[in-house]
């Protein structure tokens, strides 16, 4: 269970073939808004880090490292509006292939990756 699950109630869709502890590609589907593709060296850790960032943003706290990205703001907006957010494990891949695999999935369905 995610520590802030009540504040950011995401639905996880991790197919059995996906190992969430390994590197891979995740898709964030935001109901009525679009889809955002991310690469992760550990899929489960990435989900937890996004959750923490979105929770901190909602609390008015600074990002723990760097600055909030557009996806953090979109996820916070979705939580505030009660929109359904589904985190989908698309594939596992070798860490050296993450950038190329992300580009592939962005071209297929990453509507928010290129949004201004």
Secondary structure, DSSP 4 states (H G I P E B T S, - for coil): --TTTTTS-PEEE--TT--TTS-EEEEEEETTTEEEEEEESSHHHHHHHHHHHHHHHHTTPPPSSS---HHHHHHHHHHHHT--EEEEEEEE--GGGHHHHHHHHHHHH-TTTS--
